Amino acid sequence: MQLKNKFLLVGVFVTLLLSSVVSYYASSNPDGLEKVAEEKGFLEDATEHNLGDSPLADYGVSGVTDDRLSVALAGAIGVLLMLGISTLMFRFLARRK
């Protein structure tokens, strides 16, 4: 196996590890936008997003009751989806040349 392929595999593994294990321990404090909305007093005017009830909403997988497993699955699914989409995009763009 070439060094480039090993590097990519290690990168995917580390990304999956971070997204599925470490992300559970991320801060539960509000992000920057939510904090500013709270400070400026318009947070209560916020409405639910149209995709708020989607299968991967709120950094979890709907239907999975274990919080750690739900977050881990959502992270892994997100990474694999983005890896697949970006791979297809780059292959398509590389063929255009």
N, C-alpha and C positions, 0 to 999 in steps of 0.2 A: 504494500500500500504506500502510495506517495506521501511525502511529508505534508503537502497541501491538504490531502484528504484526511489525514490524521488530525491536522489542525482544525479543520472544519468539524469533524466528529467530536473533538474535545470541546469546541465552542458550543455546539448544539447540546452536548451533555451538561456543560456548566450552566447554560441558559435554562435548560429544563430543571436543573437542580435549584437554581435561584427562584425560578417562577413557581415551582411547585412546593418547595420546602421553606425557603427563607421568606417568601412573600407573606406567609401566615403571620410572621412576627413583625410585619410592618406597622408603623404607627397608626393608631386609630384616630389620631387628631385630625381635624378637618384640613383639607388641602388649602393652598393659597387662595384660590377663587372663593371657596366656601367661607374661609375666614374673613375675607374682605366683605363679602355679602352680609355676614353676620355683624361685622363692625359697622357697616354703613346702614344697616337696618332693613335690607330688602331680601333677606334670606327667606322670610316667611311668605314672600310673594312667589317663590319658586314652585313650579308644578312638576309633576312626575314626567319623566321622559317617555316618549312614545314606545321605546323599547325597554322600558323599566320592568316589564314582566317577561323578558326574553330568557332563554335557558341559561345564559351566562351573566345575567344582570347582578350587580352588587358584588363582583369578584367571587362568585360562587356558581355552582351548578345546581339548578333547581331540581328538587326531588331527592337530593343527597342530604341526609340529616346530620351527618358528622361534619362539623365545621372545618376541621383540618383537611379531611378528604375532599370536601367541596371546593375549598380554595386551591388545593393541590391540583385537582382535576381541571379547574378553570384555567389555572396558569399553564398547565401542560397543553391543554387544548388550544389556548390562545397562541402559544409559541409554535405549535405544530401547524396551525392554520396559517399563521404569518409566514412560516418557513415555506410551506407549500405554495402560497400565493406569490411570494417574492421569487421563488425558484421558477415558477411558470412565467412570470413577468420578465425576468432576466433572460430566460431561454428565448422567449418571443422577441425581445428587443435585440438579442444577439443575432438572430436569424435575419433581421431586417437589413443588416449591413451587407 
